[in-house]
């Protein structure tokens, strides 16, 4: 499986990448929404894990744009806050899952495997 991690907090991004790579998955990463969409267009990605709060294009907008561009893989939206009603509707429309920060490495892995967190 090929995973794209989109997280602007470098320490969090590095930790997520390390946890996922230890499972043997290929992991690309970036810090912003625009770069995420560029990577999705250029790489063969199966799963996107994207933080809601990003500089520029936010994570929910990334999910919307990814689906509009034909991305059929899984989406996991990550946030340290609850989503507002509009964001929650957009995540549901994009067929995304939600993972609340902070989370333990096992919770991240459970989310990737599609298990309820």
C-alpha positions as CSV (number, residue, x, y, z in Angstrom):
1,X,0.0,0.0,0.0
2,X,1.2,3.5,-0.8
3,X,0.2,6.2,1.7
4,X,0.4,10.0,1.5
5,X,0.7,11.9,4.8
6,X,-0.2,15.6,4.7
7,X,0.6,17.3,7.9
8,X,2.2,20.7,8.5
9,X,3.6,19.9,12.0
10,X,6.9,18.4,11.1
11,X,7.3,16.3,14.3
12,X,3.8,14.8,13.9
13,X,4.4,14.2,10.2
14,X,7.7,12.4,10.9
15,X,6.2,10.3,13.6
16,X,3.3,9.2,11.4
17,X,5.7,8.4,8.5
18,X,7.9,6.3,10.8
19,X,5.0,4.4,12.3
20,X,3.6,3.6,8.8
21,X,6.9,2.7,7.3
22,X,7.6,0.2,10.1
23,X,4.5,-1.7,8.8
24,X,6.2,-2.0,5.4
25,X,4.1,0.5,3.6
26,X,5.5,3.1,1.1
27,X,4.9,6.5,2.5
28,X,5.2,9.9,0.8
29,X,4.7,13.1,2.8
30,X,4.2,16.8,2.5
31,X,3.3,19.8,4.6
32,X,0.6,21.5,2.4
33,X,-2.6,21.0,0.5
34,X,-1.4,22.2,-2.9
35,X,1.6,19.9,-2.8
36,X,-0.7,17.0,-1.7
37,X,-2.8,17.5,-4.8
38,X,0.3,17.6,-7.0
39,X,1.5,14.3,-5.4
40,X,-1.8,12.7,-5.9
41,X,-1.8,13.6,-9.6
42,X,1.8,12.3,-10.0
43,X,2.0,9.2,-7.7
44,X,0.0,6.0,-7.3
45,X,-1.5,6.6,-3.9
46,X,-3.9,4.2,-2.1
47,X,-4.6,6.2,1.1
48,X,-4.3,9.9,2.1
49,X,-4.0,10.9,5.7
50,X,-4.6,14.7,5.8
51,X,-4.7,17.2,8.7
52,X,-7.6,19.6,8.5
53,X,-5.5,22.7,9.5
54,X,-2.9,23.3,6.8
55,X,-1.4,26.5,5.4
56,X,-3.2,27.5,2.2
57,X,-5.6,24.7,1.1
58,X,-7.0,23.0,4.2
59,X,-7.4,19.2,4.6
60,X,-11.2,19.1,3.9
61,X,-10.6,21.1,0.6
62,X,-7.9,18.6,-0.2
63,X,-10.3,15.7,0.3
64,X,-12.9,17.5,-1.9
65,X,-10.4,18.2,-4.7
66,X,-9.0,14.7,-4.6
67,X,-12.4,13.2,-5.1
68,X,-13.3,15.7,-7.8
69,X,-10.0,14.7,-9.6
70,X,-11.0,11.0,-9.5
71,X,-9.1,9.8,-6.5
72,X,-10.8,6.6,-5.5
73,X,-8.6,5.6,-2.5
74,X,-9.3,6.0,1.2
75,X,-9.1,9.3,3.0
76,X,-8.5,9.8,6.7
77,X,-9.0,13.4,7.9
78,X,-7.1,14.3,11.1
79,X,-7.8,17.1,13.5
80,X,-7.1,18.2,17.0
81,X,-10.6,19.7,17.1
82,X,-14.1,18.4,16.3
83,X,-15.2,19.2,12.8
84,X,-17.9,21.8,12.4
85,X,-21.1,20.7,10.7
86,X,-20.1,21.9,7.3
87,X,-16.7,20.2,7.5
88,X,-18.3,17.0,8.7
89,X,-20.7,17.0,5.8
90,X,-17.9,17.5,3.3
91,X,-15.8,14.7,4.9
92,X,-18.8,12.4,4.7
93,X,-19.4,13.4,1.1
94,X,-15.8,12.7,0.3
95,X,-16.2,9.3,1.9
96,X,-13.5,10.1,4.5
97,X,-12.8,8.8,7.9
98,X,-12.0,11.0,10.9
99,X,-9.2,10.6,13.4
100,X,-8.9,13.0,16.3
101,X,-5.5,14.2,17.6
102,X,-3.7,13.4,19.7
103,X,-3.7,9.7,18.8
104,X,-1.4,6.8,19.7
105,X,0.5,4.9,17.0
106,X,-1.9,1.9,17.4
107,X,-4.9,4.2,16.8
108,X,-3.3,5.4,13.6
109,X,-2.7,1.9,12.5
110,X,-6.3,0.9,13.4
111,X,-7.6,3.8,11.3
112,X,-5.4,2.7,8.3
113,X,-6.7,-0.8,8.6
114,X,-10.3,0.6,8.7
115,X,-11.0,-0.4,12.3
116,X,-13.0,1.9,14.4
117,X,-10.9,4.2,16.5
